[in-house]
Amino acid sequence: MGRFGGLPGPAVVGVAAGAAFLAPTPLEGGGVAEPPVRLPVEFSYEPARNPASAHAACPRSGAGPEYYRFPLVSTGRVPGTGRATGAGEVSFSPSPYGIALAEDGSYLYDFTIRFQRLNRPPGGAYVVWTATPTLDRIVLSGELTDPWSFTGQVSWNKFLLVVTLEPTFDPDAVAWSGPVVIRGMSRSGMMHTMAGHGPFEEENCAAYGYE
């Protein structure tokens, strides 16, 4: 029985119509006519001639929607950085196959951070890090040699972005040791649970890098 008052559903009607079209047609004086022969339908697929040009139509970092951007907040712990402000932008890493993946199968993202009123370090080096929100995994992104912008890559959907002041830049460092200068969290980090909070309580998002 179909969904419409006992009538057969659309799929059943389609099968019935197809069966009637292929059924033999009776002829006058006896006998039947052979059903019409349906020729196979040919399909063709032509790949893009230039995958790079097709990918160029996709928005790159800096041109994405606003919900891919997140604020960067100064901690005020380093002289000359108290008035610094910044913003980060996230986009999918480019790939000729459409989506770039890390070795573990995670999506790869490009991020770009830009600053205003961030002075050069009084001594040492600004170092950029990414970390999971629980800080159980920390990855060195690189040295912030240009005090106004930096571009890196991350394989986490939710991540913290941290800029620290280190005595020197160590490409083999596994965690920061100097004071945190700037911190922020990817926009996807806003989707946190309110479990464990009362109906009139709110989680302090500023503690995680939000304004």
N, C-alpha and C positions, 0 to 999 in steps of 0.2 A: 504494500500500500504506500502511496506517496504522501507528501506533506500537504497536498491541496485537496482536502475533502474526499479522500479516497482515490483520487486520480493518481496515475503513475507519476513519479518525479521526473524532472527534466532529463536526467540521464537515461531513464527507461524509455521516455518518448523518443530520444535521439536514437537509441538502439532499435526501437520498433520502426522508425522511419527509414533507417539504413537497411533493415531487413526487407522492408517492402520494396525498396529501390532495387535490391539485388535479386528479389524473388522472380521466378519465371513468369511470363505473361501468357495467359491462355489465348489461343487463336480460335477463330471460327472454323468449324468443321473438325475440331479436335487438334491435339498437339499443343505444344507450348513453344514460345519464342525463347531463345537463349538470352540470359540476362546480359546487360551491357558490360563490356570489359572496362575496368577502371585502370588507367595507366598509372604507374607509380609517380608520385610527385618528387621532383628533384630539388634538393636544397643545396645551396652553395654558401660558403663562408669565406670571406676575404679578410684576413687580419689587417690591422692598421699598418700602413706602409712605414710610418715613423712613430714607434711607441713613445719616443722622447717628446715629440710634438703633441701627442695626445695627452701625455702627463703634464705638459706645460700649462694646459688649460685649467688644471686643478690649482686651488689657492695654496700658496706656500706660506711659510712662516712670516708673520707680520701682516698678512692679509686675511687671516681667519676671522670667524665670528667672535663677538665680544665674550661669549661664554667660554672661550678657550684661553682667555687672559686671566691673570691673577696678580694681585698687588704684592709688592716687596716692601717690607717694613724695616726701618733702621732700628737697631737696638740702642743706639746712642752710647755704646760702650767704648768706642774708639774716637779719639779727637778728630774733628773734621768730617764726621759722618752723621752727626745728629740731625741735620736738615736734609739728608739724602732721601730721595724717594725713587721708586722704581716700579717696573711692571714686567711680568713674564708672559710669553705667548707660546703656545704649544700647537704643533701640527704633526700629522703623520709623516714619517720619514719617506722620501721618494723611493720608488722602486719600479723597475720595468714590468713587474708582475702585478702592480696595483697596490700591494701592501707589503711593507718590509717587516720581517720577523727576526727576533733574536734567536740564539741557538736553542733556547728552551721553548720556543714557540710563542713567546710574548710579542705583542706589537712593539715596534720601535717608534719612538716619538722624537722629533726635533724640538728643542726649546731655545728661545732667544730671550735674554734679559737685557733691559735698558735702564739706565739710571740718570737721574738729574741731581745736581748739587752734591755729587760724590767726589770728594777730593782724592788725590793720589795718596797711597799709604804713607804715613810719616816714617815708616821703616818696616822692612819686611816685604811681604807679598800678599795680595788678595788672592784667595783660593776658593774655587767654586766646587760645591759638593751637591750630590743628590742622595736622598735617603728615603727609606720607607717611613710612613707616619709613626711607626712604633720604634724607629731607630734600630731595628734589628739588622738592617743591611745598609751600608754606607758605601758610596762609590765616588771616587775622585773624578771630577769632570775636567778640571784644568785650572790654569792660572789666569786671573783676570788682568791681563796686561793693558787692555784698553779699559780705563775706568768708567766708561759709559755704556759698553755693550759686551755681550758674550753669547756665543752659540754653542750648544752641546747636544747630547743625545741621552735619552733615558728609555728604559724598557718597562717602567711601572706606570700603571694607569693613575694611581694616587701616589704622590711623592712630595717630599719636602725639598726645598731648594735653600741652601745655606751658603753664605759667603763669609769666610773667616779671614782673620789676619794672622798669617803664619810667619815665623822668623825667616824662613826661606821656602821656596817651592820644592817639594820632594815628590817626584812623579811616582814613587813607590809607596807613598803614605796610604794607610788603610783607614785612617780617621783623623779628624782635626784635633789640634791641641791648643790653638790660639783662641782668642775671643771671637764670638759671633758678631759680625758687622751688620749683615742683612739676612733676613729670613722670610720665607713665604711658603705657601702650599698651593699645589695645583688646584684648579677649579673643581675637579672631580672630588677633592677631599671634603667639599662642603656636604657631600652626601654621607653624613655620619649619623649614627643612631642616637636617639634620645632615651634609650632604655636605661633604667636606673636613675632617671631624673624625675622629680616631682612635676605635677602639671603646671606649676608656676615658676619653674627653674629652667634656665637655659645654659647650654654648655658655652664656656668662655672661648669663643673661636679666636680671639686675639692671641691667646696663648699658643696657638698653632700657626701663627703667621698672618692672620687676617687683620685688617684695619678695624 
